């Protein structure tokens, strides 16, 4: 996916009150992100039980994790869980 760091203004708009997380701006076809059901406008807030601060932190957490990960995302101001395989 193509990502953008969240900030307090974007966080408020997407329902992430602390302004921390990563906004997905585009999901490329035939990628693990698309297969996991991620969509543009989703905000990744956790990988497993680890809170995501920004895109660099997300990459670091994914690199250190297992092949299969659970992501907590905000979609339309509601939290949901998606499973993804790297």
MARKOL-371449 format. One record per residue: residue in three letters; x, y, z of N, C-alpha, C in turn. Coordinates in steps of 0.02 Angstrom, whole numbers, plus 50000, padded with zeros to 5 digits. Each point is the difference from the previous one (the first is absolute). Example, Ala and Ser with C-alpha at 12.3 -4.5 7.8 and 13.67 -1.06 7.14 Angstrom:
% MARKOL-371449
ALA506604971650390499555005950000500455006050000
SER499825005349964500425005950003499615005550037
//
This chain:
% MARKOL-371449
UNK500414994050000499595006050000500435006350000
UNK499715005549981500325006550005499755003150065
UNK500485002350041499845002150068500165007350013
UNK499675002750050500145006950023499945000050076
UNK500485003350033499965000550073499395004150019
UNK499694997850054499435003850027500265006050038
UNK499595005050008500155005750044499365001450038
UNK500025004650050499395001150040499395002049959
UNK500085004149948499425001949959499714994049963
UNK500434996249966499774994049965499724994950049
UNK500334999350057499774995350051499295001550022
UNK499875006350012499325002150020499504998349946
UNK500175001449937499554998649944499844992549994
UNK500524995850010499914992849991499804996350064
UNK499915003750056499784996950062500564997150042
UNK500615002149987500584997750040500205005950044
UNK499755000150060500055005950043500715002050018
UNK500464995150007500695001950018500425002149940
UNK499724999549939500355002249940500594995749981
UNK500044993950027500564995549984499734994349957
UNK500384998349949499814994749956500225001649929
UNK499804995849953500215000749931499384999649955
UNK499895005249961499455000349953500194996649935
UNK499574995549976500104996849935499685004549948
UNK500415002649954499735004549949499854996349935
UNK500304994249990499874996049941500214992950013
UNK499614995249975500174992950005500104997549929
UNK500594997449987500174997549934499694993149989
UNK499834998649938499684993749981500494994250010
UNK499714994350018500374993750007500565000450052
UNK499905003750052500495000450054499714996850063
UNK500444998250048499744997350063499505004750034
UNK500105006649993499535004850031499314999449969
UNK499964999349934499354999249967499684993450021
UNK500404994750001499734993450019499764999950072
UNK500295004250043499795000450070499375004250009
UNK499795003449946499395003950004500115007350020
UNK500635002250001500145007050016499775004549943
UNK499785006050018499735004749951500305006950011
UNK500025004149947500195006950008499535003350050
UNK500285003950045499605003250052500024996350066
UNK500264993750000500114996450063500595003150036
UNK499994999850066500565002350041500244994150042
UNK500624998049989500294994550040500225002950067
UNK499734997350054500175002550067500394995050041
UNK499954993449983500374994950036500204994449954
UNK500574996950016500204993649970500044995250059
UNK499574995050000499944995750059499795004250059
UNK500404999950053499845004250058500455006150005
UNK500405001349947500465005750000499695006049964
UNK499955005650036499735006149972500465002849946
UNK499735002449946500395002849944500035007650008
UNK500605002750000500105007250008499985003749932
UNK500364997349950500065003149935500224994849949
UNK500115001949937500154995249948500684996550012
UNK500505003650025500654996850014499924994750054
UNK499615001650051499874995250054499624993949974
UNK499515001149956499624994549970500464995349963
UNK500445002749958500474995849962500444996050047
UNK500245003250053500434996650049499634994350035
UNK499385001350021499614994950034499854994249953
UNK499825001449938499864994749952500624995949984
UNK500575003349997500634996549984500184995150056
UNK499865002050062500174995850058499494994550014
UNK499415000449970499464995550017500004993549961
UNK499464996350010499904993649966499775001249928
UNK499974994649962499755000449931499275002349999
UNK499614997550048499295001850003499915004950058
UNK499675005649986499915005150051499265002050005
UNK499825002450058499345002850011500075007550005
UNK499615003649960500025007250000499355002750029
UNK500065005150042499405003650022499975006349959
UNK499445001049966499925005949957499365003650019
UNK500015006549989499395003950006499725000949930
UNK499374998349991499665001149936499345003350016
UNK499905005949973499395003850013499885000850075
UNK500545001650035500005001550073499814993950043
UNK500064994049972499884993850038500614995649996
UNK500214997250057500574995450001499804993349972
UNK500454997049962499894993349974500684996549997
UNK499984993549995500614996049998500054996649932
UNK500595000349970500134996849936500624995550009
UNK499994994249968500594995650001500355000649933
UNK500655000750003500405000849939500594995350002
UNK500214997849942500604996049992500505004149961
UNK500615000350026500525004049966500294996349943
//
